Amino acid sequence: EEEEEEEDHAVAALALEVAGVADAARIPGARSRNDLFLRSVSENMSLRLDAMPSSSVSIPTPNQLLDFATENSPLYEPQWADPQSLGMKQKANKIEVGEGEFVSVATMPIGATEGKSIRTLQHIPLPRDLPDGNSLRRNTFGFRVAFKRPYREIGKSLGGNYLVGVTTSLFSTFGERNSLQQSSLFWGIDDNGHKYEGGSGIASVRGARRSHHSVEISNRNASRNGNALYGCLEIITVVVDMESRTLTFWRDDGVLGTLVRNVPASGLIYPVAVPFNSGAAVAITGINGSPILQLQHYEEHVNKLKIERKKDRQKEIREQRSLLVCSSHPTKKLEAALNAIFALYKSD
C-alpha cells in the first residue's frame, strides 16, 4: 500500500510540475500532493469558467453604469481591512491603516519594503447580502481611490506600479513585494497604463504567480495625463458591473472607459490597491465620497498628533530640567548628587 501511495504521489507531483503549481507546503490543509492536485485543478477550472466571456450580456455605457452604481451607493461604503487580518503581522512588513474615522486611509511607512498591497474589509455585495425586500435594477457597485506620494504635485506621475482594481478572497500575499502585480488573481489597471485581467494558469491559494505580462492600454482606448494613466491626487473611480463582469474607470471627471473584462462571476470580490512607494498613501471611499478629502483630513490628523507629541516631549524636558536647575541655579538635588560624586573621587 505504501508503494502504491508513493506512486500516486509521484504521478501527482509530475502533474503539478507540468502544470507549474506551487508545492504542497504553500497550501494550508493539503494532506498530500494528490489533495493539492485535485484542489488546484478544481480552482483552476472554476477560474477558467469564470474567465469565459459572456457574449450574450450587453455592456451599458459608462454613464449608465455610473448611474447604476450611484443608485446602489447606500449599500456599499468600503474601508481598508486590518493589515494583520491579511497576514501582515510585523510592522516592518505591512501597510498601516488609520484608526477610527480614518480606516479609509492606508499608508506605506517610511523605510518599508515597497510594492505591498491592501484590500478592503467589505466585499462587493452579493444578492444574498441585500437587506430583506431590497432589489437592484442592476448588480453594479462602485468605489473611488486616490493616491498620494510625498513631494509629488497634483496630477504629476506617481512613478509607476500604483495598482487599483479588484481581487478575490483567494489572494493572500499582501505583504510581499509586487505580489499583486504578478498575480493571476488581480483585475485592474496601473498608473503606467497597463491592464490586468486575471490569469489562465492553475491558481494557488497564496497568490497564483504568473510569468506573462499585463497588457498595455492604447491611448486610443484610454487617454493619458502626460505619460501616466492617472497621477498624484487624482480620483480614480471604479465601477464593478457583475452582470457584464467588467470594470469601468474614470480619472477625475473624465471617463477612461470599460478597460477590464472577465471579472470572476462567482466568489467574493474585493477592491484592492498598491500604494507602491515608501511614504505613499491611498484612500478609498464609496462612489459618492471624496478620497482626496479623506487624505487631507488624515494628514491634518497626523500633523496634529505630531504637534501634540512634540508639546508633550517639551513639557517632559522642562520637568526634567526643573529637577536640576531653578532660576539659573543648581537645585539642592543636583548639588547633593554632585557632592556625592566629588566625595567618591576624594575617597579614591
Helices and strands as residue ranges (DSSP letters): H 2-19, G 24-26, H 33-51, H 62-71, G 73-75, G 83-86, G 91-93, E 96-97, G 100-102, E 105-107, E 118-119, G 127-129, E 140-148, E 163-168, E 186-190, E 194-197, E 215-216, E 236-241, E 246-251, E 254-260, E 269-274, E 281-286, H 291-322, E 325-326, E 329-330, H 332-347
